[in-house]
Amino acid sequence: MFEKYPVMSRFLIFIIIPLFLILFAVYWHVAKGVVDSDTDVVVKGISHPVKIRRDNNGVVYIDTQTDTDAFFAIGYAHAQDRLWQLELQRRIAAGTMSEVFGKALLSKDTWMRTLDFYGAAESAYEAIDEDAKASLQAYADGINAWLNSNPVLPPEFLILGVTPAPWKPIDSLAWAKVFALNISANLDQEINNLITNKYLSPDQQAFLNKGYPENAPVSITELSPETEAALLSLGKVNKEMETDLGIGGQNAGSNAWVVSGKYTESGAAILANDPHLGLQMPSLWYVASLKGDRLNTSGMTLVGMPVVVFGRNESIAWGGTAMLADVQDLYFEQVNAKNSKQYLFNGEWLEFETRTEEISIKADFPAELMSPYQPVKIILRKSRHGPLVTDMNGVFDQPVSLRWTALNENDTTYQSFFQMNYAQDWTAFQKAASFLVTPALNMLYADSKNNIGYLAAGKIPVRANGEGQLPVPGWTDEFAWNGYIPDEVMPRTFNPKKGFIVSANNKIIGDEYPYFISKDWAEPARAQRIEELLEQQIEGEQAVDLAFIQSMHADTKDVSALALVPVLLSLEPENDKQKQVIALIRDWDGQMSEDSVAASIFYVWVKHLRMHLFDDQLDGFWNKITESDRLLDIGRGTSNSQLYKALTSNELDWCENVGTAVKENCKTMLQQSLKAALEELEELKGGSFSNWNWGNLHFTLYKHTPFSDFRFLDMVFGRQLENGGSSNTVNVANARWLEGEGYQQTFGATFRQIMQMGDGDIRHLYMNSTGQSGHVLSKHYSDMVKPFNRVEFFELYGDGNKNVETTTILNPTTN
């Protein structure tokens, strides 16, 4: 062979074989960083031996003699399994991503520096008690003990040339602020309202602005071009935070429901919960069981924090959903024309708090061969309301500041979750919840004595005037926050007569409630469907058991879609293809299942219907591209109920011709949008209906940061699979159109858990959206992705003695 093919032989000997050996050596080295065997090590920072057992799903069971050692151990386990995630989260919170990823992340870093989460976290640390501080310190010590063992780092560190720094307690509290940012979208809504107020009629504003009252006062009608551009740019950065990092977005929410034992098969209360956030690889959550001297909790820890955020102890279970309360307000500040360091408040010139920060930027690829960038200096200011969010765009003459509960001094949110882990009854749980500042949450409760409850937790501002729907003047206290809704009058219920409680980001209390909470409630379809399923089971005199609760999590019926079906059926088909399509819609039951062709037709048709209905009137002006794009996004983001109203109501004529039922000119829109939908489906999947099932068009993406943005690496580090669901189904899923590819789901349930709180007979079922490990070479990196897609569950055992795969023993130092 060598004589016959000399060139090929040399290529094989000198190129292919050495390359293979190098790759094998790298793989072998990196694989040593995977936790997959029993270990027995000595560490500094614990007082007694600690046992960390991992089951065959990689779930961690921690057993030790003190609570402090348990918090140390969960930090050690997080570092073993999620070290890159910890590093990335800290960089997001601190605004240092540009150091690793380059100039593309500069605007995001500037935004995070503007919010100054670390400054807020330092104040929060001083507000919590000594036990809570000790838990954060122990957690940091656990992470650092793993780092000090000189482990083989995950491949992200090696590829990007990053060295992890020691973890500090303040890092955990700063990440908690980012988590709050995940489910706080009021700022974006105010920007939307501001833009629609400028370009649309009062009737159009009332229709699109989520219920902003008609003829309500508008305090600021003229903005400088620079201020308007800065606010729109801020909205763009927020959108990029959502698409690139999975942080925030209008769909962030959750499902949770709790059922009294009088309706359950076991006679014990059952609580179910599945938070909806941006999907990522690995999940934000980490399943764990922690036992110390007083601590005995199991459930979902948030990577970066030591406590169970949603889960149970031996007496109670708790879960939560985003309340969608309005806790962010924008204020225009009036700057002193003679001294730009001052701003006006109630006739007095006050000094801005000013600081200068420097952002380091990694050179372009290949960094070793390119000239480095000079660090960027930014000037950031803060008024009495909060940070000046327009400073990130250099607007100094008409700046806008942000008031947000997450930036309050003395934030005791961590204290709240810490105390929930120890609460043994409803009274103690309410006390723990009273410390919650942000994010505002709907908290659901069940206990071993068959009690169920709900309470609204978090600080909701009481405004002197208005409801925070638009930016307002900040130079007087006319629109000031006058404290918060008193804890004792926050909405709550305990053992309601109907025997169950449902929370799905829907409106939580009637208009008779004397305090304003929000206008940004989610469409009620998910809550309606959950209630419908429970009522059908109860009225049919069938017991609610764990299997039924599991099936509820898998439900893909979109009740908001069914309301639109009669409107679509009003169209007279023009050809045989349209007849077939309309027949499919007529027989459709609203299920957005993977195998449904009708679901695909409905979703694509309605998408194009929104575009035909709203785009012409919201297209803005050709020389105002940013505003036009924002207006188009608002129209295309309207809910199914808004779309139904636009097509059938005479209150506002989006179709430009008033008729009856479905307006005549709207039927033209229906025909045009159906033709566009069929063209899209045929171009994407061909002319055969057999290829049009929803799962063939709609796929879930679990994105890895940063390697999902690189060809070939995306296939190694990211995960993608077909899925059903919609934004209004219990099994929730968004659908973002990608040209030539289909509909990408980047948002959905990030874990599911079901807890049955029997007296001495607790059942705890769970499923994480990805795997326990963040190491790409671990068998637990993505082993839960497909079972999660199938809505399967695993059992979380209280003692941790079942299905043990590996055991790590941490021994204290003797000196």
C-alpha positions in Angstrom: 0.0 0.0 0.0 2.7 2.4 1.0 4.6 1.9 -2.3 1.5 1.9 -4.4 0.0 5.1 -2.8 3.0 7.1 -1.5 1.2 10.5 -1.3 -1.9 9.0 0.4 0.3 7.0 2.8 2.3 10.1 3.8 -0.9 12.0 4.4 -2.2 9.2 6.5 1.0 8.8 8.5 1.8 12.5 9.0 -1.6 14.1 9.1 -4.5 11.8 9.8 -3.0 9.6 12.4 -1.4 12.4 14.4 -4.6 14.4 14.2 -6.6 11.4 15.4 -4.2 10.8 18.3 -4.4 14.5 19.3 -8.2 14.5 19.3 -8.2 11.2 21.3 -5.8 12.7 23.8 -7.9 15.8 24.2 -11.1 13.8 24.5 -9.4 11.5 27.1 -8.2 14.5 29.1 -11.5 16.4 29.0 -13.5 13.3 29.9 -11.6 13.1 33.2 -13.6 16.2 34.3 -16.9 14.1 34.3 -18.1 13.0 37.7 -18.7 9.3 37.1 -17.1 7.3 39.9 -17.0 7.0 43.6 -14.6 9.3 45.4 -13.4 10.0 48.9 -11.7 13.3 49.4 -10.6 15.7 52.2 -11.8 19.3 52.0 -11.5 22.4 54.0 -14.8 24.1 55.1 -17.0 21.4 56.6 -17.3 20.1 60.2 -18.5 16.6 59.6 -18.3 14.0 56.8 -20.7 14.6 54.0 -22.2 12.0 51.6 -23.1 13.1 48.1 -25.0 10.3 46.3 -25.9 10.5 42.6 -28.6 8.2 41.2 -28.9 6.8 37.7 -30.3 10.2 36.5 -27.4 12.1 38.1 -29.7 13.6 40.7 -27.9 14.5 43.9 -28.8 13.4 47.4 -26.8 15.2 50.1 -26.7 13.7 53.7 -24.8 15.3 56.5 -25.0 16.3 60.2 -25.3 20.1 59.8 -27.2 22.4 57.5 -24.1 24.5 56.9 -22.3 21.4 55.6 -25.4 20.6 53.4 -25.1 24.0 51.8 -21.4 23.5 51.3 -22.1 20.2 49.6 -24.7 21.6 47.1 -22.1 24.2 46.2 -19.5 21.4 45.6 -22.0 19.4 43.5 -23.0 22.5 41.4 -19.4 23.1 40.7 -18.7 19.5 39.8 -21.7 19.4 37.3 -22.3 23.0 36.2 -19.0 24.9 36.5 -19.3 26.6 33.1 -22.8 27.6 33.8 -21.7 29.2 37.1 -19.0 31.1 35.3 -21.4 32.3 32.5 -24.1 33.4 35.0 -21.6 35.4 37.0 -20.3 37.1 33.8 -23.9 37.9 32.7 -24.7 39.5 36.1 -21.4 41.4 36.3 -21.4 42.6 32.6 -18.1 41.0 31.7 -19.1 38.8 28.8 -17.2 40.9 26.3 -14.0 39.7 28.0 -14.7 36.2 26.7 -17.0 36.7 23.7 -15.8 40.0 22.2 -17.4 43.2 21.0 -20.7 41.6 20.0 -21.7 41.4 23.7 -20.7 45.0 24.5 -24.2 46.4 24.5 -25.4 43.6 26.8 -22.5 44.2 29.2 -23.3 47.9 29.2 -26.9 47.2 30.1 -26.0 44.9 33.0 -23.5 47.5 34.2 -26.2 50.1 34.0 -28.5 48.0 36.2 -25.6 47.5 38.7 -26.8 44.2 40.1 -23.7 43.8 42.2 -24.3 47.1 43.9 -27.9 46.0 44.7 -26.6 42.5 45.8 -24.2 44.1 48.3 -27.2 45.9 49.9 -29.3 42.7 49.9 -26.5 40.8 51.6 -26.6 43.2 54.5 -30.3 42.9 54.8 -30.5 39.1 55.4 -29.9 37.4 58.8 -26.8 35.6 59.9 -28.1 32.1 59.1 -28.9 33.1 55.6 -25.5 34.7 55.2 -23.9 31.5 56.5 -25.7 29.4 53.9 -24.4 31.6 51.1 -20.8 31.5 52.5 -21.0 27.7 52.8 -22.2 27.4 49.3 -19.4 29.6 48.0 -16.9 27.6 50.1 -18.2 24.4 48.5 -17.8 25.7 44.9 -14.3 26.9 45.8 -13.3 23.6 47.4 -14.0 21.9 44.0 -12.0 24.6 42.2 -9.1 24.2 44.7 -8.9 20.5 43.9 -7.5 21.4 40.5 -10.1 19.6 38.5 -10.0 19.1 34.7 -12.1 22.0 33.6 -15.1 21.6 31.2 -14.3 22.0 27.5 -15.8 25.6 27.4 -13.0 26.8 29.6 -10.3 25.1 27.5 -11.7 26.3 24.1 -12.3 29.9 25.2 -9.2 30.2 27.4 -11.1 31.1 30.5 -10.0 30.5 34.1 -12.8 30.4 36.7 -12.5 32.8 39.6 -13.4 31.9 43.2 -17.1 32.2 43.9 -18.4 34.8 46.5 -21.7 35.0 48.4 -22.5 38.2 46.5 -22.4 36.3 43.2 -25.4 34.3 44.3 -27.4 37.4 45.1 -26.4 39.1 41.9 -27.6 36.1 39.9 -30.9 36.2 41.8 -31.3 39.7 40.4 -30.8 38.4 36.8 -33.4 35.7 37.6 -35.8 38.5 38.5 -35.0 40.2 35.2 -36.2 37.0 33.5 -39.8 37.7 34.5 -40.0 41.4 34.6 -41.2 42.9 31.3 -42.9 46.1 32.3 -40.1 48.3 31.0 -40.6 46.9 27.5 -44.3 47.4 27.7 -43.9 51.1 28.7 -41.7 51.6 25.6 -44.3 49.9 23.5 -47.0 52.2 24.9 -44.8 55.2 24.3 -44.4 54.3 20.6 -48.0 53.4 20.0 -49.0 56.6 21.7 -46.9 58.6 19.2 -48.0 56.9 16.0 -51.5 55.4 16.5 -54.9 56.7 17.1 -56.4 56.6 20.7 -58.6 53.6 19.7 -55.7 51.7 18.2 -53.7 52.4 21.4 -56.4 51.1 23.6 -56.6 48.0 21.5 -52.9 47.2 21.5 -51.7 48.5 24.8 -53.1 45.7 27.0 -56.0 47.7 28.3 -54.5 51.2 28.7 -57.6 53.3 29.5 -59.1 55.3 26.7 -58.5 59.0 27.1 -56.2 58.4 30.0 -53.6 61.2 30.6 -50.3 61.2 28.8 -47.8 63.2 30.6 -45.0 63.4 28.0 -45.9 63.7 24.4 -42.7 65.1 22.9 -39.3 63.4 23.2 -36.0 64.5 21.9 -34.9 62.3 19.0 -32.0 61.1 21.0 -34.1 60.0 24.0 -36.6 58.2 21.7 -33.7 56.4 19.9 -32.2 55.4 23.2 -35.4 53.9 24.5 -35.9 52.0 21.3 -32.3 50.8 21.4 -32.8 49.6 25.0 -35.8 47.7 23.8 -33.6 46.1 21.1 -31.0 45.1 23.7 -33.7 43.5 25.8 -34.8 41.5 22.8 -31.3 40.4 22.2 -31.0 39.3 25.8 -34.0 37.1 25.2 -32.9 35.6 21.9 -29.2 35.3 22.6 -29.1 34.5 26.4 -32.6 33.3 27.1 -33.2 36.1 29.6 -36.6 37.8 29.7 -39.4 38.0 27.1 -43.1 38.6 27.2 -43.9 34.9 27.5 -42.1 34.2 30.7 -44.5 32.7 33.2 -45.5 29.3 34.5 -48.2 26.9 35.5 -49.0 25.7 39.0 -52.0 24.1 40.5 -52.8 22.4 43.8 -55.7 20.0 44.6 -57.2 19.2 48.0 -57.1 15.6 49.2 -60.9 15.4 49.1 -60.6 15.0 45.3 -57.4 12.9 45.1 -57.1 9.1 45.0 -54.7 9.1 48.0 -56.6 11.5 50.1 -53.5 13.7 50.2 -53.0 17.2 48.6 -51.1 17.3 45.3 -49.2 20.3 44.0 -47.9 20.5 40.4 -45.6 23.2 39.0 -43.7 23.9 35.7 -42.0 27.3 35.3 -41.8 28.7 31.8 -38.5 30.4 30.8 -36.0 30.5 28.0 -34.7 27.1 27.1 -31.0 26.5 27.4 -28.4 23.8 27.7 -28.0 22.9 30.5 -31.2 23.9 32.3 -31.3 26.7 34.9 -32.4 24.1 37.4 -30.6 21.3 39.3 -32.5 18.6 41.1 -31.3 17.9 44.6 -32.2 16.5 48.1 -30.5 18.2 51.1 -30.5 16.8 54.6 -28.7 18.4 57.6 -29.6 18.7 61.2 -32.8 20.8 60.6 -32.9 20.9 56.9 -34.7 18.2 54.9 -35.7 19.6 51.5 -36.0 18.2 48.0 -36.8 19.8 44.7 -35.4 22.3 42.3 -32.3 24.4 43.2 -31.4 27.3 41.0 -27.8 26.9 39.9 -25.9 29.7 41.7 -28.0 29.5 44.9 -27.9 26.9 47.7 -31.5 26.5 48.6 -34.5 24.7 47.1 -36.4 27.4 45.3 -39.5 25.2 44.5 -40.0 21.9 46.2 -40.9 20.4 49.6 -39.7 19.5 53.0 -41.2 16.8 55.2 -44.2 18.9 56.0 -45.0 21.3 53.2 -44.6 21.7 49.4 -44.5 25.0 47.5 -44.4 26.1 43.9 -44.7 29.4 42.1 -45.6 31.3 38.9 -44.7 34.8 37.7 -47.4 37.2 38.9 -46.6 39.6 36.1 -47.0 42.5 38.5 -46.0 46.0 37.3 -42.9 46.7 39.3 -40.9 48.8 36.8 -41.4 52.4 36.0 -39.6 54.8 33.7 -39.1 58.4 34.8 -37.9 61.4 32.7 -35.3 63.4 34.5 -34.8 67.2 34.1 -31.1 68.0 34.0 -29.8 71.4 35.1 -28.8 73.3 32.0 -26.1 75.1 34.0 -24.7 72.0 35.7 -25.2 68.6 34.0 -24.3 66.8 37.2 -27.6 67.9 38.7 -31.3 67.0 38.2 -34.5 68.6 39.5 -36.8 67.1 42.2 -39.5 69.2 43.9 -37.8 72.5 43.1 -34.4 71.4 44.4 -31.3 70.5 42.3 -29.9 67.1 43.4 -26.6 65.5 42.4 -26.6 62.4 40.3 -24.6 59.5 41.7 -22.0 59.0 39.0 -19.5 56.2 38.4 -17.1 55.3 35.6 -16.6 51.7 34.6 -14.3 50.0 32.2 -15.3 47.0 30.0 -12.5 44.8 28.6 -13.2 43.4 25.1 -11.6 40.3 23.7 -10.0 40.7 20.3 -11.7 39.3 17.2 -11.1 35.7 16.2 -8.4 34.5 16.0 -7.6 36.5 19.1 -4.0 35.5 19.1 -3.4 37.1 15.7 -5.5 40.2 16.0 -4.8 43.5 17.7 -6.5 43.7 21.1 -9.3 46.3 21.6 -8.8 49.1 24.1 -11.0 48.8 27.1 -14.2 50.8 26.8 -15.0 53.4 29.5 -18.6 54.2 30.2 -20.1 56.8 32.5 -23.2 55.7 34.4 -25.5 57.9 36.5 -28.2 57.2 39.0 -31.0 59.4 40.3 -33.3 59.0 43.3 -35.5 56.8 41.1 -32.7 54.5 39.9 -30.1 54.1 37.1 -30.4 56.3 34.0 -31.1 53.6 31.4 -30.5 56.1 28.5 -26.9 56.7 29.6 -25.9 53.4 27.8 -26.6 55.3 24.6 -25.1 58.6 25.6 -28.3 60.6 26.2 -27.6 63.3 28.7 -30.0 66.1 27.9 -33.3 64.3 28.5 -32.3 61.1 30.4 -34.7 58.4 31.6 -34.3 56.5 34.8 -35.6 53.1 35.9 -37.4 52.4 39.2 -37.5 48.7 39.9 -38.1 46.7 43.0 -35.1 44.5 42.2 -32.8 47.5 42.7 -34.2 48.4 46.1 -31.9 48.6 49.0 -32.2 46.0 51.6 -33.8 43.4 49.4 -34.6 40.3 51.5 -35.7 38.0 48.7 -33.1 35.4 49.5 -34.2 35.4 53.1 -37.7 34.4 51.9 -36.5 31.3 49.9 -34.1 30.4 52.7 -37.0 30.4 55.3 -39.4 28.5 53.0 -37.0 25.5 53.2 -37.6 25.4 56.9 -41.3 26.3 57.1 -43.5 23.6 58.6 -47.0 25.0 58.3 -49.1 27.7 56.6 -48.3 30.4 59.2 -44.5 29.9 58.8 -44.8 29.8 55.0 -46.7 33.1 55.0 -44.0 34.7 57.2 -41.3 33.4 54.9 -43.1 34.7 51.8 -43.4 38.2 53.4 -39.7 38.7 52.9 -40.0 38.3 49.1 -39.3 41.5 47.2 -38.7 40.4 43.6 -39.7 38.8 41.4 -43.4 39.0 42.4 -44.7 35.5 42.5 -47.9 33.6 42.9 -47.0 31.0 45.5 -49.0 27.8 45.9 -48.9 25.6 49.0 -49.8 22.1 50.2 -49.0 20.3 53.4 -49.1 16.9 54.9 -52.3 17.8 56.8 -54.2 18.2 53.6 -54.2 22.0 53.6 -53.9 23.9 50.3 -53.3 27.6 49.9 -52.3 30.5 47.6 -50.6 33.8 48.3 -49.3 36.7 46.3 -45.7 37.5 47.3 -43.4 40.3 46.5 -43.3 44.1 46.8 -45.9 45.8 44.5 -45.6 49.6 44.4 -48.5 51.9 45.4 -48.3 54.9 43.0 -49.3 58.4 43.9 -50.9 58.7 40.4 -51.3 56.5 37.4 -50.6 52.8 36.8 -47.1 52.9 35.4 -48.2 52.3 31.8 -46.1 55.1 30.3 -42.8 57.0 31.3 -43.7 59.9 33.5 -42.0 63.1 34.8 -39.6 62.5 37.6 -39.0 66.1 38.7 -41.9 66.1 41.2 -43.4 63.4 43.4 -46.7 63.5 41.4 -45.9 60.0 40.2 -43.8 58.7 43.1 -44.1 55.3 44.7 -45.8 55.7 48.1 -44.7 52.5 49.6 -46.0 49.0 48.7 -49.2 47.0 49.0 -49.3 46.0 52.7 -48.4 42.4 53.2 -51.6 41.7 55.2 -53.8 42.7 52.3 -52.0 40.9 49.5 -54.3 38.4 47.8 -54.4 35.0 49.4 -56.7 32.1 50.0 -56.5 29.0 52.3 -58.5 25.8 51.7 -61.0 27.3 49.2 -64.4 25.6 48.9 -63.9 24.4 45.4 -61.0 22.3 46.5 -58.3 23.4 44.1 -56.3 26.5 43.1 -54.9 27.3 39.6 -52.3 29.8 38.7 -51.1 30.3 35.1 -50.0 34.0 35.0 -53.7 35.0 34.7 -55.4 37.8 36.5 -55.3 36.9 40.2 -58.1 39.0 41.7 -61.2 41.0 40.6 -61.5 44.7 39.8 -62.9 45.3 43.3 -59.4 44.9 44.7 -58.4 48.4 45.9 -54.8 48.2 44.7 -53.3 48.1 41.2 -51.2 45.1 40.4 -50.9 44.8 36.7 -52.4 45.2 33.2 -50.0 42.6 31.7 -51.8 39.4 32.6 -51.3 36.4 30.4 -54.1 35.3 28.2 -56.3 33.1 30.4 -56.3 30.1 28.1 -53.8 28.0 30.1 -55.7 28.7 33.4 -59.0 27.9 31.7 -57.7 24.6 30.4 -56.2 23.5 33.7 -59.5 24.3 35.5 -61.5 22.6 32.7 -59.4 19.4 33.1 -59.8 19.3 36.9 -63.5 20.1 36.8 -64.1 17.3 34.2 -62.3 14.8 36.4 -64.1 15.9 39.6 -67.6 16.2 38.1 -67.1 12.8 36.6 -66.4 11.5 40.1 -63.0 10.2 39.1 -60.2 10.6 41.6 -57.3 13.0 40.8 -54.2 10.8 40.9 -50.6 11.3 40.0 -51.1 9.8 36.5 -53.9 12.2 35.8 -51.7 15.2 36.9 -48.9 13.9 34.6 -51.4 13.8 31.7 -52.4 17.4 32.5 -48.7 18.5 32.1 -48.8 16.9 28.6 -52.0 18.6 27.5 -51.7 20.5 24.2 -55.2 21.8 23.6 -55.3 25.5 22.9 -58.7 26.8 23.9 -57.9 30.3 22.7 -57.5 28.9 19.2 -60.9 27.3 19.2 -62.5 30.7 19.6 -61.0 31.7 16.2 -62.1 28.6 14.3 -65.6 29.9 13.5 -64.0 33.0 12.0 -61.8 30.9 9.8 -64.7 28.7 8.8 -66.6 31.7 7.5 -64.3 31.8 4.5 -65.7 30.4 1.3 -63.0 28.2 -0.3 -61.8 29.1 -3.8 -60.5 25.7 -4.8 -60.2 22.0 -3.8 -57.1 22.6 -1.7 -58.8 25.2 0.3 -61.8 23.0 0.8 -59.6 20.3 2.2 -57.9 22.8 4.5 -61.1 24.2 5.8 -62.4 20.7 6.4 -59.4 19.9 8.5 -59.9 23.0 10.5 -63.7 22.2 10.9 -62.8 18.8 12.4 -60.0 20.1 14.6 -60.3 19.8 18.3 -57.7 22.5 19.2 -54.9 20.1 19.9 -51.5 21.5 19.0 -50.0 18.0 19.0 -47.0 17.0 17.1 -48.9 14.8 14.7 -51.7 17.3 13.9 -51.8 18.7 10.4 -54.7 21.0 11.3 -52.5 22.5 14.1 -49.9 23.5 11.5 -52.5 25.0 9.1 -54.2 26.9 11.9 -50.9 28.4 13.3 -49.5 29.4 9.9 -52.8 30.8 8.7 -53.3 32.9 11.8 -49.7 34.1 11.7 -50.2 35.4 8.2 -53.6 36.8 9.2 -52.0 38.9 11.8 -49.5 40.2 9.3 -52.2 41.1 6.7 -54.5 42.6 9.4 -52.0 44.8 11.3 -48.9 45.4 9.1 -50.3 48.0 6.8 -51.6 50.1 9.6 -48.5 49.6 11.9 -45.8 50.0 9.2 -44.9 53.5 10.4 -42.6 55.5 8.2 -39.8 54.4 5.9 -37.3 56.7 7.6 -38.2 55.5 11.1 -37.1 51.9 10.7 -36.6 51.1 14.4 -40.1 52.5 15.3 -41.7 50.6 12.4 -40.1 47.3 13.4 -41.3 47.9 17.0 -44.8 48.6 15.8 -44.8 45.5 13.6 -43.7 43.3 16.5 -46.5 44.7 18.6 -49.1 43.8 16.0 -47.7 40.4 15.3 -47.6 39.7 19.0 -51.3 40.2 19.6 -53.1 37.4 21.4 -55.7 35.2 19.8 -58.4 37.0 21.8 -57.2 40.4 20.4 -57.2 38.9 16.9 -60.8 37.6 17.3 -61.9 41.0 18.5 -60.2 42.8 15.6 -62.0 40.5 13.1 -65.5 40.5 14.6 -65.9 43.7 16.7 -67.2 47.0 15.3 -65.4 49.0 18.0 -62.3 49.4 15.9 -62.1 48.8 12.1 -58.7 47.1 11.4 -60.3 45.7 8.2 -61.5 49.2 7.1 -65.0 48.1 6.5 -67.7 47.5 9.0 -70.0 44.5 8.5 -71.6 41.9 10.6 -70.1 38.9 12.4 -66.9 38.5 10.4 -66.6 41.8 8.5 -66.7 41.6 4.7 -63.3 43.2 4.1 -61.9 40.9 6.8 -62.9 38.0 4.6 -60.5 39.4 2.0 -57.8 39.3 4.6 -58.8 35.7 5.5 -58.4 34.7 1.8 -55.1 36.5 1.3 -53.6 35.1 4.5 -54.8 31.5 3.7 -53.1 31.7 0.3 -49.9 33.0 2.0 -50.0 30.2 4.5 -50.5 27.5 1.9 -47.6 28.9 -0.1 -45.4 28.8 3.0 -46.3 25.2 3.9 -45.8 24.0 0.3 -42.5 25.8 0.0 -41.3 24.4 3.3 -42.7 20.9 3.3 -44.1 20.2 -0.2 -47.6 19.9 -1.4 -48.6 16.7 0.5 -50.6 17.2 3.7 -48.8 14.1 5.2 -45.7 16.3 5.6 -47.5 19.1 7.3 -47.8 17.8 10.8 -47.0 20.4 13.5 -43.9 18.4 14.8 -42.5 18.4 11.3 -42.6 22.3 11.3 -42.1 23.0 15.0 -38.9 22.1 16.8 -37.5 22.8 20.3 -34.0 24.2 20.6 -32.0 23.9 23.8 -29.3 26.5 23.1 -25.8 26.3 24.5 -24.0 29.6 25.2 -21.9 30.3 23.2 -21.4 27.1 21.1 -24.9 26.9 19.6 -23.8 29.9 17.5 -21.0 28.0 15.8 -21.5 25.4 13.0 -20.6 21.9 14.0 -20.2 22.8 17.7 -23.9 23.5 17.8 -24.6 19.8 17.0 -22.2 18.8 19.8 -23.3 21.2 22.6 -26.9 22.0 21.6 -30.0 19.8 21.3 -33.0 20.0 19.0 -36.1 17.9 18.6 -39.6 18.0 17.2 -42.3 19.2 19.5 -46.0 20.2 19.8 -47.8 22.9 21.9 -48.3 26.6 21.6 -47.9 29.6 23.8 -51.5 29.0 25.2 -51.3 25.3 25.9 -50.6 23.8 29.3 -47.6 22.1 27.7 -46.4 25.5 26.6 -44.3 26.3 23.6 -43.6 29.4 21.6 -42.9 29.3 17.9 -40.4 31.7 16.3 -40.3 31.7 12.5 -36.9 31.0 10.9 -36.8 31.5 7.2 -36.5 28.2 5.3 -36.4 26.1 8.5 -39.7 26.3 10.2 -40.8 27.3 13.7 -38.3 27.2 16.5 -39.3 26.9 20.1 -36.9 28.7 22.5 -39.3 29.1 25.4 -41.2 26.5 27.5 -41.3 24.5 30.7 -37.9 24.3 32.3 -38.8 21.6 34.8 -41.9 19.8 36.0 -42.6 18.4 39.4 -45.6 16.9 41.2 -45.6 16.5 45.0 -48.2 14.5 46.9 -48.0 15.4 50.5 -49.3 12.4 52.4 -48.8 12.2 56.2 -45.7 10.0 56.2 -46.2 8.9 52.6 -44.9 11.6 50.4 -44.6 11.0 46.6 -42.4 13.4 44.6 -42.2 13.2 40.8 -39.9 15.4 38.8 -38.3 16.0 35.4 -35.6 18.5 34.4 -35.7 19.8 30.9 -32.1 18.8 30.1 -29.7 16.7 32.2 -28.1 17.1 35.6 -24.7 17.7 34.2 -23.4 20.6 32.2 -20.4 18.7 30.9 -20.9 17.7 27.3 -19.1 14.4 27.7 -21.3 13.3 30.6 -24.0 10.7 30.0 -26.2 13.0 32.1 -25.7 16.0 29.8 -28.9 15.6 27.8 -30.4 12.3 29.0 -33.6 14.0 30.2 -34.3 15.9 27.0 -36.3 13.2 25.2 -38.1 12.0 28.3 -39.0 15.6 29.1 -40.4 16.0 25.6 -42.5 12.9 26.1 -43.7 14.3 29.5 -42.3 11.4 31.5 -41.5 11.7 35.1 -38.9 10.2 37.5 -39.3 9.6 41.3 -37.4 11.7 43.7 -36.9 9.4 46.7 -36.6 10.9 50.2 -33.8 8.7 51.4 -31.7 8.6 48.3 -30.8 5.0 48.7 -32.4 3.8 45.5 -30.6 3.6 42.1 -27.4 4.9 43.6 -24.8 5.3 40.8 -21.9 7.1 42.4 -21.0 8.3 45.9 -18.7 11.1 46.9 -17.6 11.3 50.5 -16.3 14.7 51.7 -14.2 14.5 54.8 -13.2 17.5 56.9 -9.6 18.4 57.4 -8.1 17.4 60.8 -6.3 20.6 61.5 
